[in-house]
């Protein structure tokens, strides 16, 4: 390939290649070495696809081979790959999802487990059961409906978990030194990158927002672990997050794939229904970093947060219970506001508070009155928009 043509081709797809490689290798230095090997292989190729729509796939094909070469070299060294590198696609489900399955009739339970936990195709199930494919489809539909109805019973129970108004909150600055924290929670979603994780959390909009006289519960989110998954060859954990609006009586169900490495936690993929279609975004999509990415090239959020990352130690009292915490103040990606996370020594978020400039809330259609709490920070005024707490904080 001509050097000039190669530079144009490689530069046009470099960001995708970089994410693709970095996700699959244990360190950035190793990734840079493999990227160089990919570049040399592409440059020495006798011909490239003439169709520009196929050139990215061609480069990713070279990347797959070079990554495989990397691991073949590493296999000569003991423990080059983790012992569980060849993981099954899914493992057992836990918590309310598993409890819902257990409450179903055995015929529904067995069919759902085969189809969704063990990865059997409908044709496989039909052959195994010696029944027509159409019969399997109708039985699976009935099983899903039974699961949905049973699951909604549990969801109503979840709504009873949180009071309609925010429990009394008091944040008291402390004089003791801040401490470091190891945190494997995913951003402001409260759940941890752990197999079997389950988490219910809620949002309370503050007084003065849309005419509220007190902090009112406006959203509930129920997060459940689904199993292990693989996204573009990267192994991760799958979760379902059901976001329920208490005011509109509507729900948005998201599917997440996340990954925990030795040093970071990060998003791999997100999916939800939009306009009757399933919208899926993964870390290889150019706009994924804008919505879900964290860190340079979405390397993720560091698990270990040293003491110097925090701006103080605080006692957070919620509903009569006191929590020893450190505060992490972060400026938002979506708008020029900030949020405070109060983390305990176990790396769990005790309290999450969002603050936004008044004009941001007004632009989003919120009505703001004199009851809204105003906070001045670094010469700019912000409004206390909402607070978030998890189920374990109120029990």
VMD Tcl script that draws the C-alpha trace (Angstrom):
set ca {
  {0.00 0.00 0.00}
  {1.18 3.50 -0.75}
  {2.26 5.29 2.46}
  {-0.07 8.23 1.82}
  {-3.07 5.96 1.25}
  {-2.18 4.01 4.37}
  {-1.99 7.13 6.53}
  {-5.44 8.24 5.36}
  {-6.95 4.81 5.96}
  {-5.31 4.22 9.34}
  {-6.01 7.71 10.69}
  {-9.68 7.43 9.70}
  {-10.19 4.33 11.82}
  {-7.54 4.78 14.50}
  {-9.92 5.63 17.36}
  {-11.97 2.46 16.72}
  {-8.82 0.35 16.48}
  {-7.44 1.87 19.63}
  {-10.57 1.08 21.66}
  {-10.76 -2.40 20.13}
  {-7.17 -3.21 21.10}
  {-7.02 -1.53 24.50}
  {-10.09 -3.43 25.67}
  {-8.51 -6.76 24.88}
  {-5.04 -6.35 26.34}
  {-3.90 -6.10 29.96}
  {-2.05 -2.77 29.65}
  {-1.84 0.33 27.48}
  {1.83 -0.37 26.70}
  {0.94 -3.80 25.32}
  {-1.88 -2.19 23.35}
  {0.47 0.35 21.80}
  {2.83 -2.45 20.74}
  {0.00 -4.37 19.07}
  {-1.28 -1.21 17.37}
  {2.16 -0.78 15.85}
  {2.07 -4.39 14.60}
  {-1.35 -3.74 13.05}
  {-0.05 -0.64 11.30}
  {2.95 -2.52 9.88}
  {0.75 -5.39 8.69}
  {-1.69 -3.00 7.00}
  {1.13 -1.03 5.39}
  {2.71 -4.19 3.97}
  {-0.57 -5.55 2.59}
  {-0.58 -6.00 -1.17}
  {-4.16 -4.81 -1.53}
  {-6.98 -3.42 0.57}
  {-10.77 -3.58 0.03}
  {-11.80 -1.10 -2.63}
  {-15.17 -0.68 -0.91}
  {-14.59 1.95 1.81}
  {-17.45 0.51 3.88}
  {-15.44 -2.70 4.31}
  {-12.10 -1.14 5.21}
  {-12.82 -0.81 8.91}
  {-13.78 -4.49 9.10}
  {-10.57 -5.35 7.23}
  {-8.46 -3.45 9.76}
  {-10.31 -5.04 12.67}
  {-9.61 -8.43 11.12}
  {-5.89 -7.66 11.18}
  {-6.30 -6.51 14.78}
  {-7.93 -9.81 15.78}
  {-5.02 -11.77 14.33}
  {-2.40 -9.59 16.03}
  {-4.17 -9.87 19.38}
  {-4.29 -13.65 18.95}
  {-0.55 -13.61 18.17}
  {0.03 -11.61 21.35}
  {-1.72 -14.20 23.50}
  {0.02 -17.10 21.75}
  {3.31 -15.52 22.72}
  {2.07 -15.00 26.25}
  {0.89 -18.60 26.56}
  {4.52 -19.66 26.74}
  {4.55 -17.99 30.14}
  {2.54 -19.65 32.94}
  {-0.62 -17.79 34.00}
  {-0.57 -15.65 30.84}
  {-4.37 -15.77 30.73}
  {-6.75 -15.85 33.66}
  {-7.83 -19.35 34.64}
  {-11.45 -18.60 33.77}
  {-10.68 -17.11 30.36}
  {-12.98 -19.62 28.64}
  {-16.07 -18.71 30.64}
  {-19.58 -19.95 29.90}
  {-21.80 -17.33 28.32}
  {-24.12 -17.18 31.31}
  {-24.26 -18.47 34.85}
  {-26.98 -18.70 37.47}
  {-29.22 -15.70 38.09}
  {-29.70 -14.32 41.58}
  {-31.93 -12.28 43.86}
  {-35.44 -11.23 42.67}
  {-34.94 -12.58 39.14}
  {-34.07 -15.99 40.52}
  {-36.82 -15.71 43.12}
  {-39.31 -14.95 40.36}
  {-38.21 -18.02 38.40}
  {-38.52 -20.18 41.50}
  {-42.11 -18.99 41.99}
  {-43.17 -20.12 38.51}
  {-44.58 -23.54 37.60}
  {-41.76 -26.01 36.78}
  {-42.68 -26.11 33.06}
  {-42.24 -22.32 32.73}
  {-39.11 -22.28 34.86}
  {-37.39 -25.04 32.84}
  {-38.23 -23.42 29.50}
  {-37.03 -19.94 30.51}
  {-33.80 -21.32 31.95}
  {-33.05 -23.24 28.75}
  {-33.84 -20.29 26.48}
  {-32.25 -17.45 28.45}
  {-29.76 -18.91 30.91}
  {-28.31 -21.81 28.98}
  {-28.50 -20.34 25.49}
  {-30.58 -23.05 23.80}
  {-32.13 -22.00 20.50}
  {-35.84 -22.57 19.97}
  {-35.02 -25.28 17.42}
  {-32.77 -27.02 19.95}
  {-35.57 -26.97 22.51}
  {-38.06 -28.27 19.94}
  {-35.77 -31.19 19.02}
  {-35.04 -31.99 22.65}
  {-38.74 -31.94 23.57}
  {-39.94 -33.64 20.37}
  {-42.58 -30.95 19.80}
  {-43.13 -28.57 16.84}
  {-41.25 -25.28 16.75}
  {-44.52 -23.33 16.83}
  {-45.49 -25.06 20.06}
  {-42.17 -24.04 21.67}
  {-42.76 -20.41 20.63}
  {-46.25 -20.34 22.14}
  {-45.05 -22.00 25.35}
  {-42.18 -19.53 25.64}
  {-44.60 -16.64 25.20}
  {-46.77 -18.01 28.01}
  {-43.72 -18.49 30.22}
  {-42.55 -14.91 29.62}
  {-46.00 -13.56 30.50}
  {-46.05 -15.60 33.70}
  {-42.59 -14.29 34.57}
  {-43.62 -10.69 33.87}
  {-46.67 -10.92 36.13}
  {-44.69 -12.50 38.97}
  {-41.86 -10.00 38.55}
  {-44.28 -7.06 38.74}
  {-45.45 -8.34 42.12}
  {-41.87 -8.00 43.33}
  {-41.66 -4.56 41.74}
  {-44.65 -3.37 43.78}
  {-42.86 -4.62 46.86}
  {-39.83 -2.54 45.81}
  {-41.99 0.58 45.63}
  {-42.79 0.08 49.31}
  {-39.06 0.07 50.11}
  {-38.69 3.85 49.90}
  {-40.79 6.52 51.63}
  {-42.65 8.98 49.41}
  {-40.64 11.87 50.81}
  {-36.90 11.97 51.40}
  {-35.89 10.92 54.92}
  {-34.33 13.70 56.97}
  {-30.77 14.33 55.75}
  {-28.01 16.08 57.65}
  {-24.45 16.38 56.32}
  {-21.95 17.31 59.05}
  {-18.34 18.20 58.17}
  {-15.82 16.21 60.19}
  {-12.35 17.02 61.50}
  {-10.79 13.59 61.00}
  {-8.56 13.03 57.95}
  {-10.07 11.65 54.75}
  {-9.50 8.01 53.86}
  {-8.92 6.19 50.59}
  {-11.68 4.05 49.08}
  {-11.86 1.09 46.70}
  {-15.10 1.53 44.75}
  {-16.50 -0.79 42.06}
  {-19.82 1.00 41.60}
  {-20.77 2.07 38.07}
  {-21.01 5.84 38.04}
  {-24.24 7.16 39.53}
  {-26.10 3.87 38.96}
  {-25.21 2.56 42.42}
  {-24.74 -1.09 41.44}
  {-21.36 -2.79 41.66}
  {-19.61 -4.82 38.97}
  {-20.16 -8.08 40.84}
  {-21.82 -11.34 39.89}
  {-25.15 -11.65 41.65}
  {-25.38 -7.92 42.39}
  {-28.82 -6.43 42.98}
  {-29.62 -2.85 43.90}
  {-32.73 -0.69 44.22}
  {-32.28 3.07 44.35}
  {-34.41 6.15 43.93}
  {-34.41 9.85 43.10}
  {-36.00 12.55 45.24}
  {-36.54 15.91 43.53}
  {-35.95 18.79 45.94}
  {-38.43 21.42 47.21}
  {-38.95 24.37 44.87}
  {-38.57 22.20 41.75}
  {-41.88 22.04 39.82}
  {-43.77 23.49 42.76}
  {-42.79 20.84 45.30}
  {-43.13 21.81 48.93}
  {-40.95 18.91 50.07}
  {-38.53 16.40 48.56}
  {-40.63 13.87 46.66}
  {-39.82 10.46 45.23}
  {-39.94 10.77 41.42}
  {-38.01 7.75 40.08}
  {-37.24 4.21 41.16}
  {-34.54 2.06 39.57}
  {-34.28 -1.68 40.04}
  {-30.96 -3.23 38.92}
  {-30.53 -7.00 38.64}
  {-27.65 -9.20 37.54}
  {-28.42 -11.36 34.49}
  {-25.23 -13.31 33.89}
  {-21.93 -13.23 32.06}
  {-21.76 -11.92 28.53}
  {-19.26 -11.20 25.75}
  {-19.24 -7.91 23.80}
  {-16.97 -7.84 20.72}
  {-14.85 -10.54 22.32}
  {-14.62 -8.77 25.68}
  {-15.99 -10.67 28.67}
  {-18.23 -8.77 31.02}
  {-21.28 -8.91 33.26}
  {-24.84 -8.22 32.11}
  {-27.41 -6.28 34.14}
  {-30.98 -5.11 33.68}
  {-31.96 -1.70 35.02}
  {-35.67 -0.90 35.18}
  {-36.26 2.83 35.63}
  {-39.78 3.57 36.86}
  {-41.27 7.04 36.86}
  {-43.60 7.34 39.84}
  {-45.28 10.42 38.37}
  {-45.95 9.14 34.85}
  {-46.41 5.46 35.80}
  {-44.03 4.53 33.00}
  {-40.86 2.45 32.88}
  {-37.72 2.30 30.77}
  {-35.80 -0.96 30.78}
  {-32.10 -0.80 29.97}
  {-29.66 -3.62 29.44}
  {-26.06 -3.00 30.44}
  {-22.80 -4.84 29.96}
  {-19.97 -3.81 32.26}
  {-16.44 -4.96 32.96}
  {-14.25 -5.00 36.04}
  {-10.49 -5.20 35.51}
  {-7.83 -5.23 38.19}
  {-7.74 -1.44 38.19}
  {-10.94 -0.06 36.61}
  {-14.66 -0.56 36.09}
  {-16.25 0.49 32.81}
  {-19.25 0.23 30.53}
  {-19.13 -2.14 27.55}
  {-22.61 -1.74 26.10}
  {-26.08 -0.28 26.67}
  {-29.40 -1.16 25.07}
  {-32.97 0.07 25.36}
  {-36.14 0.29 23.28}
  {-36.59 3.44 21.23}
  {-39.54 3.99 18.92}
  {-40.40 0.31 18.89}
  {-36.87 -0.73 17.96}
  {-34.01 -2.04 20.07}
  {-31.21 0.53 20.21}
  {-27.82 -0.93 21.03}
  {-24.55 0.93 21.62}
  {-21.16 -0.62 22.39}
  {-17.69 0.66 23.17}
  {-16.76 0.41 19.48}
  {-19.34 3.05 18.52}
  {-17.92 6.53 18.10}
  {-20.64 8.20 20.20}
  {-20.49 5.65 23.03}
  {-17.74 7.56 24.81}
  {-19.84 10.70 24.92}
  {-22.74 9.01 26.70}
  {-21.14 6.22 28.71}
  {-17.38 6.51 28.47}
  {-15.16 7.23 31.45}
  {-11.47 8.03 31.31}
  {-9.22 8.31 28.29}
  {-10.55 6.08 25.52}
  {-13.05 4.71 28.07}
  {-10.42 2.93 30.11}
  {-12.98 3.29 32.89}
  {-13.19 4.67 36.41}
  {-10.28 3.79 38.71}
  {-11.26 1.36 41.44}
  {-8.76 2.72 43.93}
  {-9.55 6.28 44.90}
  {-6.71 7.76 47.00}
  {-7.47 10.09 49.87}
  {-6.41 13.15 47.87}
  {-9.34 12.60 45.46}
  {-11.79 13.60 48.20}
  {-12.47 17.09 49.50}
  {-13.49 16.25 53.04}
  {-14.81 13.78 55.56}
  {-18.45 14.01 56.58}
  {-20.98 12.33 58.80}
  {-24.12 11.79 56.73}
  {-27.26 11.24 58.78}
  {-30.21 9.79 56.85}
  {-33.41 8.89 58.64}
  {-31.69 8.72 62.00}
  {-28.76 6.54 60.85}
  {-25.24 7.98 60.74}
  {-22.63 7.09 58.10}
  {-18.94 7.98 58.13}
  {-18.11 9.14 54.59}
  {-15.74 11.02 52.33}
  {-17.02 13.36 49.62}
  {-16.17 13.11 45.94}
  {-17.18 16.23 43.99}
  {-17.36 15.77 40.21}
  {-18.32 18.18 37.46}
  {-20.98 16.85 35.13}
  {-20.56 15.71 31.54}
  {-24.10 16.55 30.40}
  {-24.28 20.13 31.67}
  {-22.10 22.62 33.60}
  {-23.21 21.48 37.05}
  {-21.67 19.23 39.66}
  {-22.61 16.33 41.89}
  {-21.43 15.14 45.28}
  {-21.03 11.46 46.16}
  {-20.61 10.53 49.80}
  {-18.81 7.18 49.97}
  {-18.28 5.00 53.01}
  {-15.15 2.97 53.73}
  {-16.61 -0.02 51.82}
  {-16.91 2.04 48.64}
  {-20.71 2.26 48.72}
  {-22.52 5.50 47.88}
  {-24.45 6.64 50.94}
  {-25.82 9.81 49.34}
  {-25.69 11.30 45.83}
  {-26.64 14.98 45.34}
  {-27.01 16.77 42.00}
  {-26.62 20.54 41.57}
  {-27.33 22.47 38.37}
  {-27.33 26.10 37.24}
  {-30.86 27.60 37.27}
  {-30.80 28.17 33.52}
  {-30.16 24.49 32.89}
  {-33.27 23.42 34.77}
  {-35.38 26.12 33.12}
  {-34.16 25.03 29.68}
  {-35.23 21.47 30.55}
  {-38.75 22.66 31.32}
  {-38.60 22.73 35.12}
  {-40.41 25.38 37.11}
  {-38.20 26.87 39.83}
  {-39.46 28.97 42.76}
  {-38.06 30.62 45.89}
  {-38.16 27.37 47.88}
  {-35.34 25.88 45.81}
  {-32.09 25.59 47.77}
  {-29.39 27.75 46.21}
  {-25.72 26.94 46.60}
  {-22.86 29.19 45.60}
  {-19.66 27.50 44.53}
  {-16.61 29.23 43.05}
  {-18.63 32.37 42.35}
  {-21.49 30.67 40.51}
  {-25.00 29.88 41.73}
  {-26.42 26.37 41.56}
  {-29.75 24.82 42.53}
  {-30.04 21.66 44.59}
  {-31.84 19.55 42.01}
  {-32.23 16.04 43.47}
  {-30.85 13.45 45.90}
  {-30.38 9.69 45.40}
  {-30.20 6.91 47.97}
  {-30.06 3.10 47.79}
  {-32.27 0.56 49.54}
  {-29.56 -0.51 51.98}
  {-29.33 3.06 53.32}
  {-32.95 3.12 54.51}
  {-32.96 -0.38 56.07}
}
mol new
graphics top color blue
foreach p $ca { graphics top sphere $p radius 0.5 }
foreach p [lrange $ca 0 end-1] q [lrange $ca 1 end] { graphics top cylinder $p $q radius 0.2 }
display resetview
